[in-house]
Each structure stands twice: as structure tokens, then as C-alpha cells.
Amino acid sequence: MELTILLRLFENVVIVALISLFIGQLNYFRLLIYARDDWKRTVILSAIFGFLSILGTEHGILIDDALANTRIVGAVVGGLVGGPVVGVISGIIGGIHRYTIGGFTAEACAISTVFCGLLGGVTGIKYDMLKMKWQHIVMLGLTAEMIQKILVLLIAKPFTAALALELKIAVPTTIITILGVMIFTRIFRSIKLLQDQSGAMAANLALSIASRTLPHLRTGLNETSAKQTAEIIHEIANVDAVVITDCDKTLSIAGVGNDSGLDGKAIYSQVTEAVLKQNDIRLLSLDKELAHFHRSFPFKSAVGAKLVRNSKPVGTLQIYYKNSFKGTQTYLNLVDGLAKLLSVQIELAEIEEQTKMRQQAELNALQAQIKPHFLFNTLSTIMSYCRTNPELARNLLGNLSDIFRRNLNNKNNFNSLKEELDGIKSYLEIEKVRFANRLQVIMEIDESLLNIQLPVLTLQPIIENSIHHGLFPKMNNCLLSINVCKKGNHVQIRVEDNGIGIHENRLAEILNHQTKGIGFSNIHRRLQSIYGKEYGLHIKSELGAGTIVTFEIPMTGLKEDVI
């Protein structure tokens, strides 16, 4: 008798397991099981596992006005997968159904189903179902059966009939419950594994695409970058078509459908509107969901996600399929991951552009700051020599003209070392006159380095700072030294003066970008932005003894797109 019960109960478990396997192949169900916990997920999972509990009852074996069945397996696994709330609701559904069938154990079985669902939920919180050992699963199934049997013995009347029933079915029902929990746990582990594999494939694909699209999206989201990005996604992801839009129009179409005409553009616009209304990724059956779908349109389904910048939508990424069944979990994960990565790249492009604009504005401000300062001081000096030494005044005007000519003609971000030094020589000739022969300049330049490219306005602000803030306050013996030499694979530039020096607090403010001025701080940031964080200005200064400013640049290898 026990063997017959065991075999029939096993048949019951197999039927329910096959149904679970079928449900587990559905994308929607796989998403639901491991999605974020909310009321919708709770209701749907409770209904599914309550239904499995009902199936366990319906295929039960009638024994002495009672049913030997696998009802509690559905509730226990429901708790494991969905948590205590799902477990309890599943148990209530299965319990109510069992109670309506009747029998002297109906009330006890109904109550035990709820408690077993709660047991599964509590166990799921304490032990991750994916990491549970077989010993834990055996103990869970055994405990659930013990709860059911104890409640039957306590509640079912007469007690002698309840005891006789449990002695008859105890062994087969316990074995089948443990076996059933193990089978179902294995099924849902496999579902999770498939989802993880799908997610990993999509992540690898998305990262591969992102690495290819990064150089193009550095200019932001526009028709050119969208065209290049869409073509890369179409090539790597092997999908039927890729569409990228902004919030108003289609920017690029890659793949089949790029010649679909006005009807196709209207459909792309409808999809864009539908995607922008959703917070999450959107899967659309085009022939069913679009009001103006044209049968000549080559696609039946699409997956779309928003592209965002600063949490605001700036466009959409859409992937199209000729068939209506191709929106698998892998492709859903792919579009979702790609949209997020592309959004990050768009935001980085904006940040990079803002950084360039800020640096260019600071550079322009630095140039504007130097010109008036220079102009007023130099013109005053020239005026004082117009009558007493016209030749000297003429030379000063020539040097001033040379400096302004260089500034006006300089449209590049880099100058050769020779061009920088020529401008500095004109500048120093003027300053020597203003210092009334108090200024001595020593220049030691390795002439093999004259063609090395320097960022514009790198040397002149340093030299001007040395003269006006370091040397000018001194009464005599003002010495300025400029040295350019090789140091390994680098060019080292050193500007030294014997002026009054810089206070250490002021020095810290300069290199920490805490000053209001834009001279040293601007140069320091630009050098690091162009060549890397290990570069920049190195300043040593001692009050009353002078200041040494040193920086290095590599002989080759500049960063791309620098200012």
C-alpha cells in the first residue's frame, strides 16, 4: 500500500514539476521571480504557487475520507522564491481549496498549508535558495511534513482516525514532500542560472559595444555620433535594425528598414513616444500596440530604452526584430545595459565639453589679463623715453608690437618652444628697461629642443609672476634664470628668481586651486589635463631667497583632444 501511495504521489510531483518547467521558460516569469519586490510581483507569484498547491490537491489520493497529496510543496516553494508574504498567500489559496473539498482532515490541512508557506518564506530569508545545501532542503521538507502531521493529529477528529491515517501515509508523504521540494528548488535554480547567463552575455556584449562607441559619443548625441553608434550596435549585436533618436526626431537607422520611407519614420516616432513615456525598458509588439502600423513595415517587435543626461531623457535607443518572439531576456538585458552605458557616455561627453569650455575661458581670461597690464605699464615707460631716448622708445614699441602680433595671430593651443621664447625675449627687453638695469636674465636653452610643442601661455605667466611679484619689490641685484634641458624622455623647464619668495600658505593655495587668480593655477591644471595627473607645476620658494618653478613635459605622446 505504501509503495502504491509513493508512486502515485511521485506521479503528482512530476506533473506539477513539468508545469513549472514550462512556466519557467517564459521570459515574463523569469523576470518576475527575480525582479524587485512589489505588490504586483507578490500577487502574481502568490497566484502561481497557489495554483501549484491546488494542483497538488487535485491529484491527491483519497484514503479513509482524507487526501494524501503534495499540496504543501507549492506553498513551501512559493515562500522560498517569493518570501513570507507570497508563501502565506499561496498557503491560503491552497488551504482554502483543500478546505472546500471536505473530509475530517480538511481544517487541519488548510491551516497547515498556510504555516508551511510561512516556513518556506522564513527559510528563504535565512538561506539563499541558490546556496542552500541538500541537507537544508531535506530538513525543510521534513519540517513542513511534521507541521502538517502534528496539526492533523491536534485538530482532526476523531483522533484515532487521524492517527491511523498518518501511520498509513507518513513515510510516502514525507519522502515525496522532501523529494518535491528538492525538485522544485532545482528547477528554480536552473531558471536563475539561465537568467544570470543571459545577463552575463548581455553585459559582455554591451561592454564590447560601449568600448567601440566611446570615441564617437565624446562629441555628444548628434546625427554623426548616432549614425556611427547605431552601425556599431547593428554589427556587433547581430540584430535586424538599430534606431537612435533624440526626443523629437530620428537621428540614425542602421540595418533593414533604413529605407522604409515616411511610413517607417512615423512608426519610429510612435515607438519613441511610447518609450519616453515609460520609466523602464519597453518591449513592443508593433502590429498590436501601434495605432498606425503598416503591414509593409519589415518589423514585428521592438525593444526600446531611454537615453538620459542628468536624469532627463535626451533620446532613445531602439532595437527592431522581424519576428515577434525575439525579445528574449538576453536582448532585453542588452538594450537596458546599452542604454545605461550610452547615457553615461553622453553625460561624460557633456562634462568633457564643459571642462574644455571652462579651460578655454580661463585661457582667454589669462590672455586678456596680461594684455592690459602689459600695455599700460609699457606705454608709460615708452612715453618717458620719447624725448630723452627716442631710439630706445622705438625699440620698445617694436618689442611691444611683436608681443601683440604674436597674441593676435596665435589661434592654436600649442606653440613651439622657439615661438614661446621669441615672445618672452621681446617681453624681457621691455622689462629690463622698466627695471632700469636692475634685472639680469640668464637663458640656458638646449637648442635641440626648440621644436618641442608647449601649451600656449605656459612660460610667459610664470616669468611675469617672477618679475612682478618676486623681483620687482627688490631694490637691486635682480636675477632671473630660464633653463630648458632634457631629462630622460622628458623636457624639463625651470624658471628661477632670487626675489622675495612666496609664503608657504600662499603656495599651498596656488597648487590646491584655492586662489582667485588664474595664472599658476590655470597652468598647473592645464598641464595635468594634457599630460596626466603626475605632471604639473613644482614650486619651491623661500621667503627672502627666491622661487624656483619647474615643470616637465614628455618628448612625445600627448593626450587627444586637449586644450
NORWOVEN-V694475 format. One record per residue. RES is the residue in three letters. D_FIRST is the distance of its C-alpha to the first C-alpha in whole Angstrom. Layout:
BEGIN
((RES,D_FIRST) (RES,D_FIRST))
END
This chain:
BEGIN
((MET,0) (GLU,4) (LEU,5) (THR,5) (ILE,6) (LEU,9) (LEU,10) (ARG,11) (LEU,12) (PHE,14) (GLU,16) (ASN,17) (VAL,18) (VAL,20) (ILE,22) (VAL,23) (ALA,24) (LEU,26) (ILE,28) (SER,29) (LEU,30) (PHE,32) (ILE,34) (GLY,34) (GLN,37) (LEU,39) (ASN,42) (TYR,42) (PHE,39) (ARG,40) (LEU,43) (LEU,41) (ILE,39) (TYR,41) (ALA,44) (ARG,46) (ASP,44) (ASP,46) (TRP,45) (LYS,44) (ARG,42) (THR,40) (VAL,39) (ILE,38) (LEU,36) (SER,34) (ALA,34) (ILE,32) (PHE,30) (GLY,29) (PHE,29) (LEU,26) (SER,24) (ILE,24) (LEU,23) (GLY,20) (THR,20) (GLU,20) (HIS,17) (GLY,15) (ILE,12) (LEU,13) (ILE,11) (ASP,13) (ASP,16) (ALA,15) (LEU,15) (ALA,12) (ASN,15) (THR,17) (ARG,20) (ILE,22) (VAL,22) (GLY,25) (ALA,27) (VAL,27) (VAL,28) (GLY,31) (GLY,32) (LEU,32) (VAL,34) (GLY,36) (GLY,37) (PRO,36) (VAL,37) (VAL,35) (GLY,32) (VAL,33) (ILE,34) (SER,31) (GLY,29) (ILE,31) (ILE,30) (GLY,27) (GLY,27) (ILE,29) (HIS,27) (ARG,24) (TYR,26) (THR,27) (ILE,24) (GLY,23) (GLY,21) (PHE,21) (THR,20) (ALA,23) (GLU,26) (ALA,24) (CYS,22) (ALA,25) (ILE,27) (SER,25) (THR,25) (VAL,29) (PHE,29) (CYS,27) (GLY,29) (LEU,32) (LEU,30) (GLY,30) (GLY,34) (VAL,35) (THR,33) (GLY,35) (ILE,38) (LYS,38) (TYR,36) (ASP,37) (MET,34) (LEU,36) (LYS,37) (MET,33) (LYS,32) (TRP,28) (GLN,28) (HIS,29) (ILE,27) (VAL,24) (MET,26) (LEU,26) (GLY,22) (LEU,21) (THR,24) (ALA,23) (GLU,20) (MET,21) (ILE,24) (GLN,21) (LYS,19) (ILE,23) (LEU,24) (VAL,21) (LEU,21) (LEU,25) (ILE,26) (ALA,23) (LYS,24) (PRO,23) (PHE,22) (THR,20) (ALA,17) (ALA,18) (LEU,17) (ALA,14) (LEU,12) (GLU,13) (LEU,12) (LYS,8) (ILE,9) (ALA,12) (VAL,11) (PRO,10) (THR,13) (THR,15) (ILE,15) (ILE,15) (THR,18) (ILE,20) (LEU,19) (GLY,20) (VAL,23) (MET,24) (ILE,24) (PHE,26) (THR,29) (ARG,29) (ILE,30) (PHE,32) (ARG,34) (SER,35) (ILE,36) (LYS,38) (LEU,39) (LEU,40) (GLN,42) (ASP,44) (GLN,45) (SER,46) (GLY,48) (ALA,50) (MET,51) (ALA,53) (ALA,54) (ASN,56) (LEU,57) (ALA,58) (LEU,60) (SER,61) (ILE,63) (ALA,64) (SER,66) (ARG,68) (THR,69) (LEU,70) (PRO,74) (HIS,74) (LEU,73) (ARG,75) (THR,77) (GLY,75) (LEU,73) (ASN,76) (GLU,76) (THR,77) (SER,74) (ALA,72) (LYS,72) (GLN,72) (THR,69) (ALA,67) (GLU,68) (ILE,67) (ILE,63) (HIS,63) (GLU,64) (ILE,61) (ALA,59) (ASN,59) (VAL,58) (ASP,60) (ALA,63) (VAL,64) (VAL,66) (ILE,67) (THR,69) (ASP,71) (CYS,71) (ASP,73) (LYS,73) (THR,71) (LEU,73) (SER,71) (ILE,69) (ALA,68) (GLY,66) (VAL,65) (GLY,67) (ASN,70) (ASP,72) (SER,70) (GLY,73) (LEU,74) (ASP,70) (GLY,68) (LYS,70) (ALA,70) (ILE,66) (TYR,66) (SER,68) (GLN,65) (VAL,63) (THR,65) (GLU,65) (ALA,61) (VAL,61) (LEU,63) (LYS,62) (GLN,59) (ASN,58) (ASP,55) (ILE,55) (ARG,55) (LEU,53) (LEU,55) (SER,54) (LEU,57) (ASP,57) (LYS,55) (GLU,57) (LEU,60) (ALA,63) (HIS,65) (PHE,63) (HIS,65) (ARG,63) (SER,65) (PHE,64) (PRO,62) (PHE,59) (LYS,56) (SER,55) (ALA,57) (VAL,56) (GLY,59) (ALA,59) (LYS,62) (LEU,65) (VAL,66) (ARG,69) (ASN,70) (SER,67) (LYS,68) (PRO,67) (VAL,70) (GLY,68) (THR,65) (LEU,63) (GLN,61) (ILE,59) (TYR,59) (TYR,56) (LYS,57) (ASN,53) (SER,51) (PHE,48) (LYS,50) (GLY,50) (THR,47) (GLN,47) (THR,49) (TYR,52) (LEU,51) (ASN,51) (LEU,54) (VAL,56) (ASP,56) (GLY,57) (LEU,60) (ALA,61) (LYS,61) (LEU,63) (LEU,65) (SER,66) (VAL,66) (GLN,69) (ILE,71) (GLU,71) (LEU,72) (ALA,75) (GLU,76) (ILE,76) (GLU,78) (GLU,81) (GLN,81) (THR,82) (LYS,84) (MET,86) (ARG,86) (GLN,88) (GLN,90) (ALA,91) (GLU,92) (LEU,94) (ASN,96) (ALA,97) (LEU,98) (GLN,100) (ALA,101) (GLN,102) (ILE,104) (LYS,106) (PRO,108) (HIS,108) (PHE,110) (LEU,112) (PHE,114) (ASN,114) (THR,116) (LEU,118) (SER,119) (THR,120) (ILE,122) (MET,124) (SER,125) (TYR,126) (CYS,128) (ARG,131) (THR,131) (ASN,130) (PRO,129) (GLU,128) (LEU,125) (ALA,124) (ARG,124) (ASN,121) (LEU,119) (LEU,119) (GLY,118) (ASN,115) (LEU,114) (SER,114) (ASP,112) (ILE,109) (PHE,109) (ARG,109) (ARG,106) (ASN,104) (LEU,105) (ASN,104) (ASN,101) (LYS,98) (ASN,96) (ASN,93) (PHE,95) (ASN,98) (SER,99) (LEU,101) (LYS,104) (GLU,104) (GLU,103) (LEU,106) (ASP,108) (GLY,107) (ILE,107) (LYS,111) (SER,112) (TYR,111) (LEU,112) (GLU,115) (ILE,116) (GLU,114) (LYS,117) (VAL,119) (ARG,118) (PHE,118) (ALA,121) (ASN,121) (ARG,119) (LEU,116) (GLN,115) (VAL,112) (ILE,111) (MET,109) (GLU,107) (ILE,105) (ASP,104) (GLU,105) (SER,102) (LEU,100) (LEU,102) (ASN,100) (ILE,97) (GLN,95) (LEU,95) (PRO,93) (VAL,96) (LEU,98) (THR,97) (LEU,100) (GLN,102) (PRO,100) (ILE,100) (ILE,104) (GLU,105) (ASN,103) (SER,105) (ILE,108) (HIS,108) (HIS,106) (GLY,107) (LEU,110) (PHE,112) (PRO,112) (LYS,114) (MET,118) (ASN,118) (ASN,117) (CYS,114) (LEU,112) (LEU,109) (SER,107) (ILE,105) (ASN,103) (VAL,101) (CYS,100) (LYS,97) (LYS,94) (GLY,92) (ASN,90) (HIS,91) (VAL,94) (GLN,96) (ILE,98) (ARG,100) (VAL,102) (GLU,104) (ASP,106) (ASN,108) (GLY,108) (ILE,107) (GLY,103) (ILE,100) (HIS,99) (GLU,96) (ASN,94) (ARG,95) (LEU,94) (ALA,91) (GLU,91) (ILE,92) (LEU,89) (ASN,86) (HIS,88) (GLN,89) (THR,92) (LYS,94) (GLY,96) (ILE,94) (GLY,96) (PHE,94) (SER,91) (ASN,91) (ILE,92) (HIS,89) (ARG,87) (ARG,88) (LEU,88) (GLN,84) (SER,83) (ILE,85) (TYR,84) (GLY,81) (LYS,81) (GLU,83) (TYR,86) (GLY,88) (LEU,91) (HIS,92) (ILE,95) (LYS,97) (SER,99) (GLU,102) (LEU,104) (GLY,107) (ALA,107) (GLY,105) (THR,102) (ILE,100) (VAL,98) (THR,96) (PHE,93) (GLU,92) (ILE,90) (PRO,89) (MET,91) (THR,88) (GLY,85) (LEU,85) (LYS,82) (GLU,82) (ASP,83) (VAL,85) (ILE,88))
END
